[in-house]
Amino acid sequence: MIRVALKTTLPIFFGYLPLGITFGVLFQELGYPWYFATLMGICIYAGAAQFMAVGLIAAGTGFVEIAIATFFLNSRHLFYGLALLNSFGNWGLRKLYLVFGLTDEVYALMSTIEVPKGADKPQFYFLMTIFSQSYWVLGCTLGAWAGTKLVFNKQGMEFAATALFTVLLIEQWAKIKKPLPFVVALIASAIALLLFAQQMLLFAISISIIIMIVLRLTNQKVHDEY
Amino acid sequence: MNIEYLLIVIAIMSGATFATRLPPFVLFSGNEQHQLLQFIAKYTPPMVMSILVIYMLKSVDYLSIEGFYVVIALIVTIGVHLWRRNALMSIVAGTVVFMVFVQS
């Protein structure tokens, strides 16, 4: 099962390693010892928020502001659990860790792929989450530790995230086989880009969910077919 | 360099991030079978996936040479995926093509 979980999360490795390294390189310019980048990868585990943190720490930003900024930056995650309520059982501490580790990439994978036949579900999800976080922590550490000395040319590797989401979008299409959610997402994205470009992800996701609920409650056809 | 400040910032950001991931599990615990919730659970992932793809592609300048590389890499990713349906292979193929282009 370890091998299957490794293979399943390998696309995340290609995305997290270069991004983590980029974070680490930025972080070490603050002058703190490298292992604080490791600590941030372990305790915070949120890409965009950690990048933002570098700027906030450099500016000596106040704690309340940091709390609010982090919450809003990550607020799209508020919706991610919705799709996994049924997938996660009452697995105690392990479940808490799965919730803690629910990043964009992990959510995308978990909400799309099936757990392999015969695999222990909580264990499989746990491995997926801990492997993904390890890649991130490894990247943060390497970047902060080796800094600019790191020679391998990772330029362009960031495309891995786009490729991962694209592939999972195809898989979602194969699963759902109905156009409505995709069309709704397109419309919601357009609205969000026009009106709330700074917080595009949060608004696009909220708007799309609201449109779907309204359609389901008001349109008999949507209610019956979806 | 202020270690104490940094440690408090890390603790706060850790808590704030967790606070964005936890609420659905607390709010809807026990209501998993509710029809509307099941509907949302089923249709949120395709919508989020579409939105994430749009988000990743929205700031690309499609008239630049890099925009051209993105389009090619996307075609490779989608093509390989439709051909073999192997997620890892499609992602690696698309990423490698993109890396070769931008580094050359």
Chai-1 contact restraints between the chains, C-beta under 6 A:
chainA,res_idxA,chainB,res_idxB,connection_type,confidence,min_distance_angstrom,max_distance_angstrom,comment,restraint_id
A,L10,B,L88,contact,1.0,0.0,6.0,A-B,restraint_1
A,P11,B,L88,contact,1.0,0.0,6.0,A-B,restraint_2
A,P11,B,I91,contact,1.0,0.0,6.0,A-B,restraint_3
A,G31,B,M1,contact,1.0,0.0,6.0,A-B,restraint_4
A,Y32,B,M1,contact,1.0,0.0,6.0,A-B,restraint_5
A,M40,B,I10,contact,1.0,0.0,6.0,A-B,restraint_6
A,C43,B,I10,contact,1.0,0.0,6.0,A-B,restraint_7
A,C43,B,S14,contact,1.0,0.0,6.0,A-B,restraint_8
A,I44,B,M13,contact,1.0,0.0,6.0,A-B,restraint_9
A,I44,B,S14,contact,1.0,0.0,6.0,A-B,restraint_10
A,I44,B,T17,contact,1.0,0.0,6.0,A-B,restraint_11
A,A46,B,T17,contact,1.0,0.0,6.0,A-B,restraint_12
A,A49,B,M13,contact,1.0,0.0,6.0,A-B,restraint_13
A,A49,B,T17,contact,1.0,0.0,6.0,A-B,restraint_14
A,F63,B,I12,contact,1.0,0.0,6.0,A-B,restraint_15
A,I66,B,V9,contact,1.0,0.0,6.0,A-B,restraint_16
A,I66,B,I12,contact,1.0,0.0,6.0,A-B,restraint_17
A,A67,B,I12,contact,1.0,0.0,6.0,A-B,restraint_18
A,A67,B,A16,contact,1.0,0.0,6.0,A-B,restraint_19
A,T70,B,M13,contact,1.0,0.0,6.0,A-B,restraint_20
A,T70,B,A16,contact,1.0,0.0,6.0,A-B,restraint_21
A,F71,B,A16,contact,1.0,0.0,6.0,A-B,restraint_22
A,N74,B,T17,contact,1.0,0.0,6.0,A-B,restraint_23
A,N74,B,T20,contact,1.0,0.0,6.0,A-B,restraint_24
A,S75,B,T20,contact,1.0,0.0,6.0,A-B,restraint_25
A,H77,B,T20,contact,1.0,0.0,6.0,A-B,restraint_26
A,H77,B,R21,contact,1.0,0.0,6.0,A-B,restraint_27
A,L78,B,T20,contact,1.0,0.0,6.0,A-B,restraint_28
A,L78,B,P23,contact,1.0,0.0,6.0,A-B,restraint_29
A,G81,B,P24,contact,1.0,0.0,6.0,A-B,restraint_30
A,G81,B,F25,contact,1.0,0.0,6.0,A-B,restraint_31
A,L82,B,P24,contact,1.0,0.0,6.0,A-B,restraint_32
A,L82,B,I40,contact,1.0,0.0,6.0,A-B,restraint_33
A,L82,B,A41,contact,1.0,0.0,6.0,A-B,restraint_34
A,L82,B,T44,contact,1.0,0.0,6.0,A-B,restraint_35
A,A83,B,A41,contact,1.0,0.0,6.0,A-B,restraint_36
A,A83,B,T44,contact,1.0,0.0,6.0,A-B,restraint_37
A,A83,B,P45,contact,1.0,0.0,6.0,A-B,restraint_38
A,L85,B,F28,contact,1.0,0.0,6.0,A-B,restraint_39
A,L85,B,E32,contact,1.0,0.0,6.0,A-B,restraint_40
A,N86,B,E32,contact,1.0,0.0,6.0,A-B,restraint_41
A,V99,B,R21,contact,1.0,0.0,6.0,A-B,restraint_42
A,V99,B,L22,contact,1.0,0.0,6.0,A-B,restraint_43
A,V99,B,F25,contact,1.0,0.0,6.0,A-B,restraint_44
A,F100,B,F18,contact,1.0,0.0,6.0,A-B,restraint_45
A,L102,B,R21,contact,1.0,0.0,6.0,A-B,restraint_46
A,S111,B,P45,contact,1.0,0.0,6.0,A-B,restraint_47
A,N153,B,Q103,contact,1.0,0.0,6.0,A-B,restraint_48
A,Q155,B,V102,contact,1.0,0.0,6.0,A-B,restraint_49
A,Q155,B,Q103,contact,1.0,0.0,6.0,A-B,restraint_50
A,G156,B,F98,contact,1.0,0.0,6.0,A-B,restraint_51
A,G156,B,M99,contact,1.0,0.0,6.0,A-B,restraint_52
A,G156,B,V102,contact,1.0,0.0,6.0,A-B,restraint_53
A,F159,B,A73,contact,1.0,0.0,6.0,A-B,restraint_54
A,F159,B,T95,contact,1.0,0.0,6.0,A-B,restraint_55
A,F159,B,F98,contact,1.0,0.0,6.0,A-B,restraint_56
A,A160,B,T95,contact,1.0,0.0,6.0,A-B,restraint_57
A,T162,B,M56,contact,1.0,0.0,6.0,A-B,restraint_58
A,A163,B,T77,contact,1.0,0.0,6.0,A-B,restraint_59
A,A163,B,I91,contact,1.0,0.0,6.0,A-B,restraint_60
A,A163,B,G94,contact,1.0,0.0,6.0,A-B,restraint_61
A,A163,B,T95,contact,1.0,0.0,6.0,A-B,restraint_62
A,L164,B,I91,contact,1.0,0.0,6.0,A-B,restraint_63
A,F165,B,M49,contact,1.0,0.0,6.0,A-B,restraint_64
A,F165,B,L52,contact,1.0,0.0,6.0,A-B,restraint_65
A,F165,B,V53,contact,1.0,0.0,6.0,A-B,restraint_66
A,T166,B,V53,contact,1.0,0.0,6.0,A-B,restraint_67
A,T166,B,T77,contact,1.0,0.0,6.0,A-B,restraint_68
A,V167,B,H81,contact,1.0,0.0,6.0,A-B,restraint_69
A,V167,B,A87,contact,1.0,0.0,6.0,A-B,restraint_70
A,V167,B,S90,contact,1.0,0.0,6.0,A-B,restraint_71
A,V167,B,I91,contact,1.0,0.0,6.0,A-B,restraint_72
A,L168,B,M49,contact,1.0,0.0,6.0,A-B,restraint_73
A,L169,B,M49,contact,1.0,0.0,6.0,A-B,restraint_74
A,L169,B,V53,contact,1.0,0.0,6.0,A-B,restraint_75
A,I170,B,H81,contact,1.0,0.0,6.0,A-B,restraint_76
A,Q172,B,P45,contact,1.0,0.0,6.0,A-B,restraint_77
A,Q172,B,P46,contact,1.0,0.0,6.0,A-B,restraint_78
A,Q172,B,M49,contact,1.0,0.0,6.0,A-B,restraint_79
A,I176,B,P46,contact,1.0,0.0,6.0,A-B,restraint_80
A,P181,B,Y43,contact,1.0,0.0,6.0,A-B,restraint_81
A,P181,B,P46,contact,1.0,0.0,6.0,A-B,restraint_82
A,P181,B,M47,contact,1.0,0.0,6.0,A-B,restraint_83
A,F182,B,S50,contact,1.0,0.0,6.0,A-B,restraint_84
A,A185,B,M47,contact,1.0,0.0,6.0,A-B,restraint_85
A,A185,B,S50,contact,1.0,0.0,6.0,A-B,restraint_86
A,A185,B,I51,contact,1.0,0.0,6.0,A-B,restraint_87
A,S189,B,I51,contact,1.0,0.0,6.0,A-B,restraint_88
A,S189,B,I54,contact,1.0,0.0,6.0,A-B,restraint_89
A,L201,B,Y55,contact,1.0,0.0,6.0,A-B,restraint_90
A,A204,B,I51,contact,1.0,0.0,6.0,A-B,restraint_91
A,I205,B,V48,contact,1.0,0.0,6.0,A-B,restraint_92
A,I205,B,I51,contact,1.0,0.0,6.0,A-B,restraint_93
A,S208,B,M47,contact,1.0,0.0,6.0,A-B,restraint_94
A,M212,B,Y43,contact,1.0,0.0,6.0,A-B,restraint_95
A,R216,B,F39,contact,1.0,0.0,6.0,A-B,restraint_96
